[in-house]
Amino acid sequence: MAKNVLIVDDSLFMRAVIKDALEKAGYQVVGEAATGEAAIDLALELNPDVVTLDNILPDMVGTDILKVYKQEKLPAKVILISAVGQESVIEEGMSLGASAYIVKPFTSEQLVQSIEKSFTS
């Protein structure tokens, strides 16, 4: 069964790139969000298997969204995506429950492998 994915990124272009890569790999994109608020509402409404979460959004940072997901006990695997590869940011994201952290720019293969790995580990 195809896994359902929620894509969160404020860039329409990035959402399109991620959606294309995931659909080619057999995932089903059930929603897209451009803001942190939408990321929270949609995740709770759609209950996706996976959330690709941009760390820098216009209204929130990904780590704050992760805190809400944790509070709400959202079972989704969260793949944090950011242009910032700082160790402290990566560690914070992982400690809040992210399954993986990908630094932009990344390849479709890196993205798909990170998601697949999150279900096997």
ABEGO torsion letter per residue (X at the ends): XBBBBBBBBABAAAAAAAAAAAAAAGBBBABBBABAAAAAAAAAAAGBABBBBBABBAABBAAAAAAAAAAAGBABBBBBBBABABAAAAAAAAAAGBABBBBOBBBAAAAAAAAAAAAAX
